[in-house]
């Protein structure tokens, strides 16, 4: 059973997350043949100031 954890900037709507989950589920199903009901997708909202991209902190500076 595939378990996919998506770490994402906080603030995305439930509708957007649902669309992302649907697309991830579809791709995993197509590529692995695992039935969709066995593919789990979770979202972990992380505040922007907890991310570093390219060595620079995101979010508001202190």
GIRA-V306172 format. One record per residue. N is the residue number from 1. RES is the residue in one letter. NEAR is the number of other ideal C-beta (glycine too) atoms within 10 Angstrom. D_CENTER is the distance of its C-alpha to the mean C-alpha in whole Angstrom. Layout:
BEGIN
n=N res=RES near=NEAR d_center=D_CENTER
n=N res=RES near=NEAR d_center=D_CENTER
END
This chain:
BEGIN
n=1 res=X near=8 d_center=17
n=2 res=X near=14 d_center=14
n=3 res=X near=9 d_center=11
n=4 res=X near=14 d_center=8
n=5 res=X near=9 d_center=6
n=6 res=X near=14 d_center=2
n=7 res=X near=11 d_center=5
n=8 res=X near=14 d_center=5
n=9 res=X near=13 d_center=9
n=10 res=X near=11 d_center=11
n=11 res=X near=9 d_center=12
n=12 res=X near=14 d_center=10
n=13 res=X near=8 d_center=12
n=14 res=X near=8 d_center=12
n=15 res=X near=8 d_center=13
n=16 res=X near=12 d_center=10
n=17 res=X near=16 d_center=7
n=18 res=X near=12 d_center=10
n=19 res=X near=12 d_center=11
n=20 res=X near=15 d_center=7
n=21 res=X near=17 d_center=8
n=22 res=X near=12 d_center=11
n=23 res=X near=11 d_center=11
n=24 res=X near=15 d_center=9
n=25 res=X near=19 d_center=11
n=26 res=X near=12 d_center=14
n=27 res=X near=12 d_center=14
n=28 res=X near=18 d_center=14
n=29 res=X near=16 d_center=17
n=30 res=X near=9 d_center=19
n=31 res=X near=9 d_center=18
n=32 res=X near=11 d_center=19
n=33 res=X near=7 d_center=21
n=34 res=X near=14 d_center=19
n=35 res=X near=9 d_center=20
n=36 res=X near=10 d_center=17
n=37 res=X near=9 d_center=18
n=38 res=X near=13 d_center=17
n=39 res=X near=19 d_center=14
n=40 res=X near=13 d_center=11
n=41 res=X near=18 d_center=8
n=42 res=X near=11 d_center=7
n=43 res=X near=18 d_center=5
n=44 res=X near=9 d_center=7
n=45 res=X near=12 d_center=8
n=46 res=X near=13 d_center=11
n=47 res=X near=11 d_center=14
n=48 res=X near=12 d_center=14
n=49 res=X near=12 d_center=18
n=50 res=X near=12 d_center=16
n=51 res=X near=14 d_center=14
n=52 res=X near=10 d_center=17
n=53 res=X near=7 d_center=17
n=54 res=X near=5 d_center=20
n=55 res=X near=5 d_center=21
n=56 res=X near=8 d_center=21
n=57 res=X near=13 d_center=20
n=58 res=X near=15 d_center=18
n=59 res=X near=12 d_center=19
n=60 res=X near=7 d_center=22
n=61 res=X near=7 d_center=25
n=62 res=X near=5 d_center=27
END
